[in-house]
Amino acid sequence: MASATESGLISDPDAVRAVWKGAVAAPAWTGPAIWLHGDLHPANVLTSDGAFCGVIDFGDLCAGDPACDLAAAWLLLPDGAVDRFHDAYQPAPDPATLRRARGWAVLKALVRIFIGDAGDHGRPGGKPTWGPPGHASLRRLTATLDHSGSPAPKK
């Protein structure tokens, strides 16, 4: 986070920190371990004509807190679709799980921003196309905060 802020890669670091602090403060997952893909992001999800049609790269397959995979909503879905996704998800995620998912999404968005920046500057492993989706994810995550850093109530 400090490196991204110092490099000017984040437009509103305070809002991103608020999401992270909310996630860290959320109660830990106490439910059963759920099967997880563990690495859901745009490069691991296949689409056809704008619809999801497959998932690849199961190298991080594990079991644990569903918040890890629920974070993908902010990484994969367009503006306005995240709440609809979580409303339709069964079993419905509780508020603490969604707060932890937001933290996972911040982490994954920052990774994409760094990989994108490396690509923009021709550094090894860089992929310039990864930056814009990472920035869009952070924008979605911070656009739904109230003044305390918690997700704003749905209207």
C-alpha positions in Angstrom: 0.0 0.0 0.0 2.8 2.4 0.9 4.7 1.7 -2.3 1.5 2.1 -4.4 0.8 5.4 -2.7 4.4 6.7 -3.0 4.4 5.7 -6.7 1.2 7.6 -7.3 -0.6 4.5 -8.4 -3.6 5.0 -6.1 -5.8 8.1 -6.4 -7.5 7.9 -3.0 -5.2 5.9 -0.6 -7.2 6.9 2.5 -10.4 5.3 1.0 -8.4 2.1 0.1 -7.0 2.0 3.6 -10.5 2.3 5.0 -11.6 -0.7 3.1 -8.6 -2.6 4.3 -9.1 -1.6 8.0 -12.7 -2.7 7.8 -11.7 -6.1 6.5 -9.0 -6.6 9.1 -11.5 -5.6 11.9 -14.1 -8.1 10.6 -14.7 -11.2 12.7 -12.8 -14.3 11.4 -14.6 -17.0 9.5 -15.9 -19.6 11.9 -17.9 -21.7 9.5 -16.8 -24.8 7.8 -14.0 -24.7 5.3 -15.5 -24.1 1.8 -13.8 -25.3 -1.4 -12.1 -22.2 -3.0 -10.6 -21.5 -6.4 -8.2 -19.2 -4.5 -7.2 -17.1 -7.5 -10.3 -15.8 -9.2 -9.4 -12.7 -11.3 -9.9 -11.7 -15.0 -7.0 -13.7 -16.4 -8.4 -16.9 -14.8 -12.1 -16.5 -16.0 -13.1 -17.2 -19.5 -16.0 -15.4 -21.2 -17.9 -15.7 -24.5 -20.1 -12.9 -25.7 -19.9 -11.2 -22.3 -21.0 -14.2 -20.3 -18.8 -16.3 -18.0 -18.2 -19.7 -19.6 -15.2 -21.2 -17.7 -12.6 -20.9 -15.0 -9.0 -22.0 -15.4 -5.8 -22.3 -13.2 -6.7 -24.3 -10.2 -3.2 -24.2 -8.8 -4.4 -22.4 -5.7 -7.4 -24.7 -5.0 -7.9 -24.9 -1.3 -10.6 -24.9 1.4 -11.2 -22.0 3.8 -13.1 -18.7 4.1 -15.5 -18.0 1.2 -14.5 -14.3 1.4 -11.4 -15.2 -0.7 -13.5 -16.1 -3.8 -16.3 -13.7 -3.1 -13.7 -10.9 -3.6 -13.8 -11.7 -7.3 -17.1 -9.8 -7.7 -15.2 -6.5 -7.4 -12.5 -7.7 -9.8 -14.7 -9.3 -12.5 -18.1 -7.6 -12.6 -19.0 -4.3 -14.1 -20.1 -1.2 -12.1 -23.5 -1.8 -10.4 -23.3 -5.6 -10.5 -21.5 -6.5 -7.3 -24.5 -6.0 -5.0 -26.7 -8.0 -7.3 -24.2 -10.8 -7.4 -23.9 -11.0 -3.6 -27.7 -10.8 -3.2 -28.1 -13.8 -5.5 -25.2 -15.8 -4.0 -26.3 -18.7 -1.8 -25.9 -19.1 1.0 -26.1 -15.4 1.4 -22.8 -14.0 2.7 -23.0 -12.3 6.1 -21.7 -8.7 6.5 -18.4 -9.8 8.1 -17.7 -12.2 5.2 -18.3 -9.3 2.8 -16.0 -7.0 4.7 -13.2 -9.7 4.6 -14.0 -10.2 0.9 -13.5 -6.5 0.3 -10.0 -6.8 1.9 -9.2 -9.7 -0.4 -10.4 -7.6 -3.3 -8.1 -4.7 -2.3 -5.1 -7.0 -2.2 -5.9 -8.6 -5.6 -6.6 -5.2 -7.1 -3.2 -3.8 -5.9 -1.4 -6.8 -7.4 -3.1 -6.1 -10.7 -2.1 -2.4 -10.5 1.5 -3.3 -9.8 1.6 -5.8 -12.6 0.1 -3.3 -14.9 2.6 -0.6 -13.9 5.5 -3.0 -14.5 4.0 -3.6 -18.0 3.7 0.1 -18.6 7.4 0.5 -17.8 8.6 -2.6 -19.6 9.7 -4.5 -16.5 9.8 -8.3 -16.4 6.5 -9.9 -15.7 4.6 -6.8 -16.4 1.3 -6.8 -18.2 0.0 -3.3 -19.1 -3.6 -4.6 -19.6 -3.8 -5.6 -15.9 -3.6 -2.0 -14.5 -7.0 -0.6 -15.7 -9.1 -3.5 -14.2 -7.2 -3.1 -10.9 -8.0 0.6 -10.8 -11.6 -0.1 -11.7 -11.8 -2.6 -8.8 -10.5 -0.1 -6.3 -12.9 2.5 -7.6 -15.8 0.1 -7.1 -14.6 -0.8 -3.6 -14.2 2.8 -2.4 -17.3 4.2 -4.1 -19.5 2.2 -1.8 -18.0 3.4 1.6 -19.8 5.5 4.2 -17.7 8.0 6.1 -16.4 5.4 8.5 -15.0 3.1 5.8 -17.8 0.6 6.2 -19.9 -0.4 3.2 -22.7 2.1 2.8 -26.2 0.7 3.4 -28.1 -0.4 0.3 -30.7 1.9 -1.0 
